[in-house]
Amino acid sequence: MSYNQEHLTEKAIELLKQLISIPSFSGEEDKTADAIEAWLQEFGIQTKRQFNNIYAFNEHFDENKPTLLLNSHHDTVKPNTAYTKDPFDAHVEDGKLFGLGSNDAGGCLVSLLTTFVHFHGQSNLNHNIIMAATAEEENAGEKSLRGLIPILPEVNVAIVGEPTLMDLAIAEKGLIVFDAVVEGTPSHAAHPNNNNSIYNSIEVLEWFKNYSFEKVSDTLGEVKLTVTQIDAGNQHNVVPAHVNLVVDVRVNDCYSNQEVANLLQTKAPCKMTPRSLRLNSSSIDPNHGLVKSGLTLGRKTYGSPTLSDQAALSCQSVKLGPGDSTRSHSADEFIFLKEIEEGIDLYIKILGGFLKK
């Protein structure tokens, strides 16, 4: 069954308003999952559910075809204290739809859901389509897309819906957080001590400040290493035994997280322990048909420094969606209604150019 695109867009905006009105912090998305499931079922689409992840297959799913995953998330961060509007009051002012999660990533989610409905019943596609509206993206939880992937059929390529102004993020940096320890000799502050851990940390901090990784990505640039936290001592007259540092490393697509961990653990002048190595960088071949389809429509490509559910995927993937990343997690979050309308139109055109060749 085919649906009028204008009608679908109206239904998408109605759903987004409903989702905004329902608190859906990471791990507490059961009610928004219910709403998404009901919305898809209104179009006669058979849905499946794992925890608070809602997913569905296109009507003519064929195991002999490769599979395209459409994914975005319906959880949100908690509203910050700078909000001047009710974060759960979905309302429109001057063409802007306000509300928590409107931009990150509600606009992307409802636009992808609408695109899925558009293609759901079509039989002449060269890829299967799986739509997955997932939970726990904001906290990289185990019941997120990461937990869903093992029970899905093999995915060959994916679109992850995040606000990119509908330009194509063809690469995304990975993340490793390290706990680092600078050692020293504890002592009374009144006595000589040539192995003061705090003084030792000066040289270590200089090393981090000046260290650079050899491989530079065409799309993502250099690996970015930043010391973000420092903690030492609890008494004015005691030299502490160690200084604790937290080091944030944004990894380009020239390295795996394991390679970066090995390098830093070998070269850094202090003990370094990664909290997790699972959030790897992501990319797609710039000559992939999905990218080419976007380029023919005048969209740009770029490398994204921010993390998304792409980190859960091992296949090629692109980050693409309506809205502006700079509005994410901001006070009085909003998305322009026009961005949703254009997002749906562009998603459909990009997929049309890719799926029907």
Secondary structure, DSSP 8 states (H G I E B T S, - for coil): ----HHHHHHHHHHHHHHHHHS--BTT--HHHHHHHHHHHHHTT---EEETTEEEEE-TT--TTS-EEEEEEE--B----TT--S-TT--EEETTEEESTTIIIIIHHHHHHHHHHHHHHT-S--SSEEEEEEES-TTTT-TTSHHHHGGGS----EEEE---STT-EEEEE-EEEEEEEEEE---EETTS--S--HHHHHHHHHHHHHH---S--BTTTBS-EEEEEEEE--SSTTEE-SEEEEEEEEEE-TTS-HHHHHHHHHHHSSSEEEES-S----EE--TTSHHHHHHHHTT--EEEE-S--GGGG--SEEEE--SS-GGGTT-TT-EEEHHHHHHHHHHHHHHHHHHHT-
